[in-house]
Amino acid sequence: MPWPKGDYPPSYKNQPQYLREKAVEIANEVLKTTGNEGEAIATGLKRARAHFKNHPEEIAAKGK
């Protein structure tokens, strides 16, 4: 089940909004290719964290 804008998996609940949004974006793409919801959720969060670690300037731009 893809997550529409503003919706996210319960495991993303305690993450900052900027991270949730990026993780959902990535998770939806992974879900399209694999069809595995669990893998999509885990991969989305992992890749979103890596993205912001490598691009910390985007955190300030998103307003935390």
MIDOMI-572525 format. One line per 4 residues: for each residue x, z, y of N, C-alpha, C. Coordinates in nm, 3 decimals, m for minus. Layout:
! MIDOMI-572525
X Z Y X Z Y X Z Y; ...
This chain:
! MIDOMI-572525
0.083 0.000 m0.117 0.000 0.000 0.000 0.088 0.000 0.124; 0.085 m0.105 0.204 0.165 m0.106 0.327 0.109 m0.005 0.427; 0.195 0.038 0.515 0.156 0.137 0.616 0.139 0.066 0.750; 0.018 0.068 0.805 m0.004 0.004 0.935 0.059 0.085 1.047
0.068 0.027 1.163 0.128 0.095 1.278 0.057 0.228 1.303; 0.134 0.333 1.317 0.080 0.466 1.342 0.052 0.545 1.215; 0.060 0.479 1.100 0.040 0.547 0.973 0.176 0.554 0.904; 0.196 0.656 0.823 0.323 0.669 0.754 0.305 0.756 0.630
0.399 0.746 0.536 0.391 0.830 0.416 0.404 0.978 0.451; 0.339 1.066 0.376 0.348 1.210 0.404 0.491 1.264 0.407; 0.581 1.205 0.331 0.719 1.253 0.329 0.793 1.226 0.460; 0.736 1.144 0.547 0.797 1.117 0.677 0.744 1.212 0.785
0.654 1.300 0.750 0.582 1.386 0.844 0.673 1.463 0.940; 0.781 1.518 0.891 0.867 1.603 0.973 0.982 1.528 1.040; 0.978 1.397 1.036 1.083 1.316 1.098 1.045 1.285 1.242; 1.145 1.267 1.330 1.114 1.228 1.468 1.040 1.093 1.470
0.960 1.073 1.572 0.878 0.953 1.579 0.961 0.825 1.572; 1.073 0.819 1.646 1.155 0.698 1.646 1.204 0.666 1.505; 1.238 0.769 1.428 1.287 0.750 1.292 1.173 0.707 1.200; 1.058 0.770 1.215 0.941 0.733 1.134 0.905 0.587 1.154
0.902 0.543 1.280 0.863 0.405 1.309 0.958 0.305 1.244; 1.087 0.331 1.256 1.186 0.241 1.196 1.177 0.247 1.044; 1.161 0.366 0.988 1.152 0.382 0.843 1.029 0.310 0.787; 0.917 0.317 0.857 0.796 0.247 0.812 0.817 0.097 0.817
0.880 0.049 0.923 0.910 m0.094 0.936 0.994 m0.141 0.816; 1.097 m0.068 0.785 1.185 m0.103 0.673 1.111 m0.088 0.540; 1.038 0.021 0.524 0.966 0.046 0.399 0.864 m0.064 0.370; 0.796 m0.112 0.471 0.700 m0.220 0.450 0.768 m0.347 0.402
0.885 m0.376 0.454 0.960 m0.494 0.408 1.006 m0.477 0.262; 1.055 m0.358 0.230 1.099 m0.330 0.093 0.980 m0.339 m0.002; 0.867 m0.288 0.040 0.746 m0.291 m0.042 0.703 m0.435 m0.072; 0.716 m0.522 0.027 0.682 m0.664 0.007 0.768 m0.727 m0.102
0.896 m0.691 m0.105 0.986 m0.755 m0.199 0.988 m0.689 m0.337; 0.971 m0.557 m0.341 0.981 m0.488 m0.471 0.846 m0.448 m0.529; 0.750 m0.420 m0.443 0.621 m0.372 m0.490 0.623 m0.227 m0.535; 0.737 m0.160 m0.519 0.753 m0.022 m0.563 0.744 0.070 m0.442
0.633 0.145 m0.432 0.609 0.230 m0.316 0.713 0.342 m0.303; 0.747 0.406 m0.412 0.845 0.514 m0.408 0.981 0.466 m0.360; 1.022 0.352 m0.411 1.150 0.294 m0.368 1.145 0.256 m0.221; 1.032 0.201 m0.178 1.018 0.160 m0.039 1.027 0.280 0.055
0.963 0.390 0.020 0.965 0.510 0.104 1.107 0.565 0.115; 1.174 0.579 0.002 1.310 0.634 0.002 1.408 0.541 0.075; 1.398 0.413 0.049 1.489 0.317 0.112 1.464 0.308 0.261; 1.338 0.312 0.301 1.305 0.305 0.444 1.368 0.419 0.521
1.356 0.539 0.469 1.412 0.655 0.538 1.565 0.651 0.539; 1.622 0.617 0.427 1.769 0.611 0.418 1.826 0.506 0.514; 1.768 0.389 0.515 1.818 0.282 0.603 1.792 0.312 0.750; 1.679 0.375 0.781 1.650 0.410 0.920 1.751 0.512 0.971
1.782 0.611 0.889 1.884 0.710 0.929 2.018 0.643 0.952; 2.056 0.552 0.864 2.183 0.480 0.879 2.182 0.395 1.006; 2.068 0.332 1.032 2.058 0.247 1.152 2.084 0.329 1.278; 2.017 0.443 1.289 2.034 0.524 1.411 2.168 0.595 1.415
2.228 0.618 1.302 2.363 0.674 1.302 2.461 0.573 1.361; 2.439 0.445 1.330 2.526 0.339 1.380 2.487 0.292 1.520; 2.365 0.325 1.565 2.316 0.282 1.696 2.250 0.399 1.769; 2.326 0.504 1.799 2.266 0.623 1.862 2.206 0.595 2.000
2.252 0.489 2.065 2.198 0.457 2.197 2.050 0.421 2.189; 2.004 0.375 2.075 1.864 0.338 2.060 1.774 0.461 2.055; 1.828 0.575 2.018 1.748 0.698 2.015 1.703 0.732 2.157; 1.794 0.728 2.250 1.761 0.759 2.390 1.664 0.656 2.446
1.683 0.530 2.407 1.596 0.423 2.455 1.453 0.440 2.406; 1.437 0.499 2.287 1.304 0.519 2.230 1.240 0.647 2.280; 1.316 0.730 2.349 1.263 0.853 2.406 1.244 0.965 2.306; 1.321 0.964 2.198 1.315 1.066 2.093 1.173 1.083 2.054
